Amino acid sequence: MTTPEWQKSSFSGGGEGNNCIELAPAPGNRTRLRESDTPADELTLDTDRLTHLLDAVKDGRAPELVDVTFSPDGELVHLDATVTTTRAKWNAFVRGVRAGEFDQFVGGTPAERELGRSYSTGKGDGAVRFEVEGLDVECRADRTALLTYRLTVARPELAPERWEFTLHWDDKSFADVLTSSDPEPERLRQLVHLVRSLMDEWWATKGHNRRSAKMGRRLS
């Protein structure tokens, strides 16, 4: 049986001591998470739950697919009532997540990871939250791409809706950005901005625009 290779945040400090939250690959495209002080207590996360957790940490919001709670004095952090760590170790993990140190566990290119992050648009009663549950990117031989999102769309005082949104991406100038392991940062920001603008437009016009209506399929 192969021993998993555990990875901790570089912000956890040097040495091999029990001082960190650690991640390691698991069979079935899953990831194991533990606190090294109590290595017998593990969470096993599939790609969707891990992606959601990392995205929430990067965005500074509470994750919904992994229950993260703090003790009354704020000194302990509990993950799914299975893994318990200290606030200092959690903060080190957060810094590592925001530095991209665990991105390899969710796979995909940098563009796929950035495009797969949840985001909000608008303010007040017009606010819309696009919670990305999954993203499939099909890069084609003609340098176009097909982006298929699975989303939960949340609005104030309304029940969340689950949708599949499909975007045929025909701008071939971004083909290298989609596939590169190290895309130029400004081009990556442009791509994310354009895709999100098209998603916003779809959501705002799907009720009266035939072309927009064909881009989405309500799941629930």
Stockholm file with secondary structure:
# STOCKHOLM 1.0

chainA/1-220         MTTPEWQKSSFSGGGEGNNCIELAPAPGNRTRLRESDTPADELTLDTDRLTHLLDAVKDGRAPELVDVTFSPDGELVHLDATVTTTRAKWNAFVRGVRAGEFDQFVGGTPAERELGRSYSTGKGDGAVRFEVEGLDVECRADRTALLTYRLTVARPELAPERWEFTLHWDDKSFADVLTSSDPEPERLRQLVHLVRSLMDEWWATKGHNRRSAKMGRRLS
#=GR chainA/1-220 SS CCCCCCEECGGGCSSSSSCSEEEEEETTTEEEEEETTSTTCEEEECHHHHHHHHHHHHHTSCCSSSCEEECTTSCEEEETTTEEEEHHHHHHHHHHHHTTTTGGGTCSCHHHHHHTSCEEESCGGGCEEEEEEEEEEEECTTSCEEEEEEEEEECTTSCCEEEEEEEEECCGGGHHHHHCSSCCHHHHHHHHHHHHHHHHHHHHHTTTCHHHHHHEEECC
#=GC SS_cons         CCCCCCEECGGGCSSSSSCSEEEEEETTTEEEEEETTSTTCEEEECHHHHHHHHHHHHHTSCCSSSCEEECTTSCEEEETTTEEEEHHHHHHHHHHHHTTTTGGGTCSCHHHHHHTSCEEESCGGGCEEEEEEEEEEEECTTSCEEEEEEEEEECTTSCCEEEEEEEEECCGGGHHHHHCSSCCHHHHHHHHHHHHHHHHHHHHHTTTCHHHHHHEEECC
//
